[in-house]
Amino acid sequence: MKTAISLPDNLFKQAESTARKLKVSRSALYATALKEFLDRQKADAITQKLNEVYSRESAELDPAFARAQFEAIGEERWS
């Protein structure tokens, strides 16, 4: 799909320079950058939803469970 966009001159110059360094076309550079941005937005949205879900629940362990967990670990030394 072809599209026309407007970019600030400085951003365009940086993109041109980066495309040359990476030996990719301008279109490939823009497509890669846009995909990475959209993937990050999707991941951020998932994290936000998970934070909403987990914020409704207490993060404290049940005292009996915490005690049993501590006893299971015992006096193990880490070095």
Buried (B, 14 or more C-beta within 10 A) or exposed (E): EEEEEEEEEEEEEEBEEEBEEEEBEEEEBBEEEEEEEEEEEEEEEEEEEEEEEEEEEEEEEEEEEEEEEEEEEEEEEEE
